[in-house]
Amino acid sequence: MEKLKVIFHVNEAEKWEVVLGNVTNLLRDVSPDMIEIRVLANGPSISAFSDEARLSTMAALSEAGVKFLACRNSLNKLGCSGTVCITEQNLPPYIGVVPAGITELIKRQSEGFAYVKP
């Protein structure tokens, strides 16, 4: 069987619970060596990168091979609000940064990644 590829798109902060649950369930059903999972965050969803409980879940999923990606444009535009400042420099090492979320989605879909947006 060919390796499955999927990119989850999160652009709303309130969708993180659903996305993390979907990813967890997917890894229960498909062996990590048979699937490539990426989770792209842009827009207001980047606020999750300041939530310790969500970061803990993301860290565990990244150990299973899930790649988390943040949109640089969103970080630059929305990263600092109130007392919280999320920048490229203070993201955990398991969260990569792409220049533009929309471009990343298009590239991955052209490579055959399934697109999932809860």
C-alpha positions, 0 to 999 in steps of 0.5 A: 500500500502506498503511503497516505499523505494528509494536510490538516488546515486550521485557521480558527482557534476553536477548531484545534480540539477537533483537529488534534482529535482527528490526528490522534484517531488517524494515528490509532487507525493507520501506522505512523510509518504508513502515513505522512501527517502535516498540520498547518496553522494560519490566521487566528489559530496560531494562538494555540502556540501559546497554550501549554496543554495544546503544545503538550499534545502537539509535542506528543504527536510530533514524536509520532511523526506529525509535522506542525507548521505555522504561517509566517505571515500570520505570525507577523500579523497576529503573533503579538496580542495583549500580553502574549507574543508568539514569534518564530523565534519562541516557537517550540522546535517541533513547529516549523514555519512556512512563508505563506500558509496558502502557498503551502496548502497548494504545494502539498495538494499538488504533491497528492496530500489530502486536504482536511479542514474541520 
